[in-house]
Amino acid sequence: MLIRKKSQLVDNDVTPKQDYENSRALISASRRHFLAQSSTAMLAAGLAPATLWAGDKISDYLPSKSALRSELTPYEYVTTYNNFYEFGTAKGDPVVRAHTLKTKPWSVSVEGEVTKPGVYDLEDILKRQQLEERIYRLRCVEAWSMVVPWIGFSLASLIKQFEPTSKAKFIEFTTLYDPEQMPGQRSGSLKWPYVEALRMDEAMNPLSFMATGLYGELMPNQNGAPLRLVVPWKYGFKSIKSIVKIRFSETMPSTSWNQIASREYGFYANVNPQVPHPRWSQRRERVIGASLFSPKRDTEMFNGYADEVAHLYKGMNLNKFF
Amino acid sequence: MAALKFSKLHWAFFKTLVFILCLLPFLSITWDAFNDLLGADPIQRLHFRTGDWTLRFLLISLTMTPLRRVFKSSFPIRFRRMLGLFCFFYASLHLLVWLVLDQSLSLDNMLDDVPESPYIILGLLAYILLLPLAVTSNLASMRLLGAKWQSLHRLVYLIALLGLVHFFWLTKLDNTEPLIYTFVSVVLLAFRWPYFKRFWGSK
């Protein structure tokens, strides 16, 4: 009758909050501390310790000047509190199970309404991009948020590389499908593979970002290595992880969460405190890593990015196209 | 088993033991809260842990009557009230977490959130129904209410139902846990089948 939660293991094991304004040395020291702690716990639980973090530093990127730097969510939480159902539905599952994902070599298939279709090696894609840091707030549809220093390049610059045709109205992304590497795909919780999509003008917006790392290092597997989308004005589920396919199309693609509950998860999924999820309010959000007694944060229209993106939806009824 | 006789001292010992056991989840939750061990999303963690224990104690208290029947002993019944009150205790903590930590005791926040969140409405309703049961759990009320006492306390079946729907409604995708609680509830309510048959038959 007494049911034990799987997730408690990782939650209770998290290293206390650190001061992230400090040097990289502190960050990596605390990471080692955390790694040591959690490996012990995982050994105790009979789980094989494996590479939890890619750990490789990214040397050459333009740092962000965003004022959000003062609100960064601790690295420990960014990398242990994850929704990545390909590795299980509990927040603590991905960090424990994502070591089975093989991110090298990695290629991305580019298809559809595009002049340069083909299978691109990720290395080749990266050679043509200047990496930069972007600090964005990530607002989950579950009413929590975190602030993450991503590293990557703008989606627009990637799209230009493939030269979409004038017929390309939408861009669709697909996550790797391989139950051997992604054991969560053996369960029928979602239809696999995971698919997400944007309208072309959304994708070409300067905020839309392809991330290959965070906190100055290569993307940890549990955060969607080696290549993931980040669209900060939309609920987190739009920011698809571990992308293997990009397809340009004339018609609106069918996306994963929308397929299983279209009333709850719209195609647009723009962060909007005025439009409640049918089962819960979206007016406020819990800040990940905040103290227990700090009040929740008021959710902002378009997650605080209204100046950059509101024009994309001019004249649209956002209650209908949520 | 029915032949066992216990002295007053024995009973005091058993009850103290059960009381301490029932308090352990509270002590563990409190310890974690004050030592920053609730993880990345502490408010939600508190919600889940207090909510889980509310449902568990509800189901444990509903197990006592079937146990009496199975073992033909009144022993389990002697703990039913305490278990029910612990259900109320954890439900109160669950509500308190919501009021203080989630809503910051702000009426404005509640007026925003409650109408937009059906699972909160169900949870509040379940708690309101739990109140008269907690208040009338003493011997004096039992004597005073007589036969009505049992009818009143059968509200617990409705409360269990509300609690389960509350759980399903807030769950995003993976229904494994609420399904487990539902399965246990169905088994426990099956023992009350004659009552339900009479209840629906009398309509």
Contacts between the chains, C-beta under 8 A, distances in Angstrom:
chain1	res1	chain2	res2	distance
A	1	B	56	6.6
A	1	B	59	6.4
A	1	B	60	6.7
A	1	B	63	7.7
A	1	B	184	6.2
A	2	B	56	6.3
A	3	B	52	7.2
A	3	B	56	7.8
A	3	B	177	6.4
A	3	B	180	6.1
A	3	B	181	8.0
A	5	B	48	7.4
A	5	B	52	7.7
A	10	B	39	7.4
A	11	B	37	7.9
A	11	B	38	6.9
A	11	B	39	3.1
A	11	B	40	7.0
A	11	B	45	6.3
A	12	B	32	6.8
A	12	B	37	5.1
A	12	B	38	7.9
A	12	B	39	6.7
A	14	B	39	5.5
A	14	B	40	6.7
A	16	B	36	5.7
A	17	B	36	7.6
A	77	B	40	4.2
A	80	B	40	6.8
A	81	B	39	7.3
A	81	B	40	3.8
A	81	B	41	6.7
A	85	B	173	7.5
A	89	B	173	6.3
A	89	B	174	3.9
A	90	B	174	8.0
A	91	B	40	7.3
A	91	B	41	7.6
A	142	B	172	6.5
A	144	B	41	5.7
A	144	B	44	7.3
A	189	B	173	5.6
A	189	B	174	6.0
A	190	B	173	7.4
A	260	B	173	7.8
A	276	B	116	3.8
A	276	B	117	7.4
A	279	B	117	6.9
A	279	B	118	6.3
A	279	B	119	6.3
A	279	B	169	5.8
A	279	B	170	6.8
A	280	B	116	7.1
A	280	B	117	4.7
A	280	B	119	7.1
A	280	B	170	7.0
A	281	B	112	6.2
A	281	B	113	4.3
A	281	B	116	3.9
A	281	B	117	5.1
A	282	B	116	7.9
A	283	B	109	8.0
A	283	B	112	5.1
A	283	B	113	6.7
A	283	B	116	7.5
A	284	B	109	7.1
A	284	B	112	8.0
A	284	B	113	7.7
A	286	B	41	5.9
A	286	B	43	5.4
A	286	B	44	6.5
A	288	B	40	4.9
A	288	B	41	5.9
A	289	B	40	6.2
A	291	B	42	7.9
A	292	B	33	6.3
A	292	B	38	6.9
A	292	B	42	4.6
A	292	B	43	6.8
A	292	B	46	7.6
A	292	B	101	6.3
A	293	B	101	6.8
A	295	B	104	4.5
A	296	B	43	7.9
A	296	B	102	7.1
A	296	B	104	7.3
